[in-house]
Amino acid sequence: MLKKFNCLKFNANNFIKSKHEVVEELPLSIFINGRHFVTAMISPQMVREFVIGYLFSEKVIKNIKKIESLQIEKNIAKVIINNPLKVLSVKKLIVSGCGGGSSFLDELKLPKISSNLKIDVSDIFSGLKSFLNSDLHRITGGVHIVGLFHKKAVICISEDLGRHNALDKVIGCGLIKNVDFKTTFVVCTGRISFDMALKCSVASIPIIASRGATTSLAIEIAEKTGLTTVGFVRGRRMNIYTNGKRICRIDTRDR
């Protein structure tokens, strides 16, 4: 996932020739039933999970059983889907940058999240702590990390240049493992934008918490769908923006 490139470093008063590790970026073209559907710029790990999670979160498939076959060859994913829910004539490019997320979803058509999940604030803190020491995150500073959790147990952690891609990867991982998303929550490093809120809502993941900010549109969508959004999880602090009834202070051992 890392490549070394020559670079010229400036330190104080001097230029120094050096080598620096940077994150790889892969243009992945997804073909559905023989037709090009989308090209996504992703980090080249958990590619299978990304494809499955992306198709699910974009409501192309209702469940993983709709996928009859999935073949990945270099930067091409060939998917055969039984009766896809989406019209497959649209082509688009998803870039990996922070503002590059794109979605076919119409938030007005989203179902309400039905979940009785309640978690302790310590579950969020420990979830974030579990991946902040990631070697890739530390070395490059160029990846987003998303974790899918059940209480304090880690279901899946993914890293990607794009936070949307990383979320799709953990959703895909959850589908492969037959996880009940209504009992899970997501913790991430990047900001919670409207498309992050949409993807969680489609998957019926009731809680998303981030070290970063939450956008106004994400909050508006979360209010409509019943998603709990938590931002600025840092140290022992956090901001709970929507549906705070799911966040409790049960475990007092960490006080």
C-alpha positions in Angstrom: 0.0 0.0 0.0 3.1 2.2 0.3 5.5 3.3 -2.4 8.8 5.1 -2.0 9.5 8.1 -4.2 12.5 10.4 -4.5 11.9 13.8 -3.0 13.7 17.0 -2.0 13.2 17.8 1.6 13.8 21.3 3.1 14.8 21.3 6.7 15.6 24.6 8.4 18.2 26.1 5.9 19.0 23.1 3.7 17.7 21.0 0.9 18.3 17.3 1.3 17.7 14.5 -1.3 15.6 11.8 0.3 13.1 9.0 -0.3 9.6 9.3 1.1 6.8 6.7 1.5 3.5 7.7 -0.1 0.1 5.9 -0.2 -0.8 4.0 -3.4 -3.9 5.0 -5.3 -5.7 2.6 -7.6 -8.3 3.4 -10.2 -10.8 0.6 -9.8 -13.4 0.2 -12.6 -16.5 -1.7 -11.6 -18.5 -3.5 -14.3 -21.9 -4.8 -13.5 -23.4 -7.4 -15.8 -20.8 -6.5 -18.4 -21.5 -2.7 -18.3 -19.2 -0.1 -16.9 -20.9 1.4 -13.8 -18.3 3.4 -12.0 -14.6 4.1 -11.6 -13.4 4.7 -8.0 -10.0 5.9 -6.8 -9.2 3.7 -3.8 -6.3 2.4 -1.8 -5.5 -1.1 -3.0 -6.5 -3.1 0.0 -9.8 -4.7 0.9 -10.9 -4.3 -2.7 -13.5 -7.0 -2.5 -15.0 -5.5 0.6 -15.1 -2.1 -1.0 -17.0 -3.4 -4.1 -19.6 -5.2 -2.0 -20.0 -2.3 0.5 -20.2 0.3 -2.2 -22.9 -1.5 -4.2 -24.9 -2.1 -1.0 -24.6 1.5 0.4 -25.5 2.9 -3.0 -28.6 0.6 -3.1 -27.5 -1.3 -6.2 -28.1 -4.5 -4.2 -30.4 -5.2 -1.4 -28.2 -7.8 0.2 -25.0 -9.8 -0.6 -27.0 -12.7 -1.9 -27.8 -10.6 -5.0 -24.2 -10.9 -6.1 -23.9 -14.1 -8.2 -20.2 -13.6 -8.9 -17.4 -11.1 -8.2 -14.0 -11.3 -10.0 -11.2 -8.8 -9.4 -8.4 -8.6 -12.0 -5.8 -5.9 -11.3 -7.9 -2.7 -11.4 -11.1 -4.1 -12.8 -14.0 -5.6 -10.8 -16.5 -7.7 -12.7 -19.8 -8.2 -10.9 -22.7 -10.3 -11.9 -25.9 -9.2 -10.1 -29.3 -10.8 -10.1 -31.8 -8.1 -10.9 -29.9 -5.0 -9.8 -32.0 -2.3 -8.1 -30.3 0.6 -9.9 -30.3 1.7 -13.6 -26.8 0.8 -14.7 -26.5 3.4 -17.6 -24.9 6.0 -15.4 -21.1 6.3 -15.4 -19.2 8.4 -12.9 -15.8 8.8 -11.3 -15.3 8.8 -7.5 -12.1 10.6 -6.5 -10.3 9.8 -3.3 -10.0 13.3 -2.0 -11.7 14.6 1.1 -14.4 16.4 -0.9 -14.7 13.9 -3.7 -17.5 11.7 -2.4 -20.4 11.2 -4.7 -23.7 9.4 -4.3 -26.7 8.3 -6.3 -28.8 8.2 -3.2 -31.8 10.4 -2.5 -31.9 11.1 1.2 -35.7 11.7 1.0 -36.2 8.0 0.2 -34.2 6.6 3.0 -36.0 4.5 5.7 -35.8 5.3 9.3 -33.1 3.5 11.3 -34.8 1.2 13.8 -32.3 0.3 16.5 -32.4 0.1 20.3 -28.6 0.2 20.5 -27.1 2.1 23.5 -23.4 2.5 24.0 -21.2 4.0 26.7 -19.1 7.0 25.8 -16.1 4.9 26.7 -16.9 2.6 23.8 -16.4 5.5 21.4 -13.1 6.6 23.1 -11.7 3.1 23.1 -12.8 2.6 19.5 -10.9 5.6 18.3 -7.9 4.8 20.4 -7.7 1.3 18.8 -6.6 2.6 15.4 -5.1 6.1 16.0 -1.7 4.4 16.3 -2.0 2.8 12.8 1.4 2.6 11.2 0.0 3.8 7.8 -1.7 6.7 9.4 1.4 7.7 11.3 3.9 7.3 8.5 2.0 9.0 5.7 -0.6 11.1 7.4 -2.5 10.5 4.1 -5.2 7.9 5.0 -8.6 7.9 6.7 -9.5 5.1 9.1 -12.9 3.7 9.7 -13.8 1.1 12.3 -16.9 -1.0 12.7 -17.6 -2.0 16.3 -20.0 -4.1 18.5 -19.7 -2.7 22.0 -15.9 -2.8 22.6 -15.3 -5.6 20.1 -13.7 -4.7 16.7 -15.6 -6.2 13.7 -13.5 -4.5 11.0 -11.0 -1.7 10.5 -10.2 -0.2 7.1 -7.8 2.4 5.8 -8.2 4.4 2.6 -7.4 7.7 0.9 -11.1 8.5 0.9 -13.2 8.3 4.0 -16.2 7.3 2.0 -14.2 4.3 0.5 -13.1 3.3 4.0 -16.7 3.3 5.2 -17.8 1.2 2.2 -15.0 -1.3 3.0 -16.2 -1.9 6.6 -19.8 -2.1 5.4 -18.7 -4.7 2.8 -16.7 -6.6 5.5 -19.8 -6.6 7.7 -21.9 -8.0 4.9 -19.4 -10.8 4.3 -19.5 -11.6 8.0 -23.3 -11.5 8.1 -23.2 -8.8 10.8 -26.4 -7.2 12.1 -25.6 -3.6 11.5 -28.3 -2.4 13.9 -26.1 -3.6 16.8 -23.0 -1.8 15.6 -21.4 1.6 15.5 -18.8 3.3 13.3 -15.8 5.4 14.5 -13.8 7.3 11.9 -11.0 9.9 11.6 -12.5 12.0 8.8 -15.4 14.5 9.0 -19.0 13.3 8.8 -20.3 14.6 5.6 -23.8 14.1 4.1 -22.7 11.0 2.1 -21.2 9.4 5.2 -24.5 9.9 6.9 -26.4 8.5 3.9 -24.3 5.4 3.7 -24.7 4.6 7.5 -28.5 5.2 7.2 -28.8 2.8 4.2 -26.9 0.1 6.2 -28.9 0.8 9.3 -25.8 1.6 11.3 -27.3 3.7 14.1 -24.2 5.6 15.3 -21.3 7.3 13.6 -18.6 9.1 15.6 -15.6 11.0 14.3 -12.5 12.7 15.5 -13.3 15.4 13.0 -16.2 17.8 12.3 -19.8 17.1 11.3 -21.4 19.0 8.4 -24.7 20.8 8.6 -26.3 18.6 5.9 -25.1 15.4 7.6 -26.9 16.6 10.7 -30.1 17.4 8.8 -30.0 13.9 7.2 -29.3 12.3 10.5 -32.3 14.0 12.0 -34.5 12.6 9.2 -33.2 9.0 9.3 -32.6 8.6 13.1 -28.8 8.4 12.9 -26.8 9.4 15.9 -23.9 11.7 14.9 -20.9 12.5 17.2 -18.1 14.8 16.3 -14.8 16.1 17.7 -14.1 12.9 19.7 -10.8 14.0 21.2 -9.3 13.3 24.6 -12.3 12.8 26.9 -14.6 15.1 25.0 -17.1 14.8 22.2 -20.0 16.7 20.6 -23.3 14.7 20.2 -25.4 16.4 17.5 -28.3 14.1 16.9 -30.3 11.3 18.6 -28.1 11.5 21.7 -30.3 8.9 23.6 -28.1 6.2 22.2 -25.0 7.6 24.0 -24.9 6.9 27.7 -22.5 7.0 30.7 -22.9 3.5 32.1 -19.3 2.5 32.8 -17.9 4.8 35.4 -14.6 2.9 35.8 -12.8 5.3 33.5 -13.7 8.5 35.4 
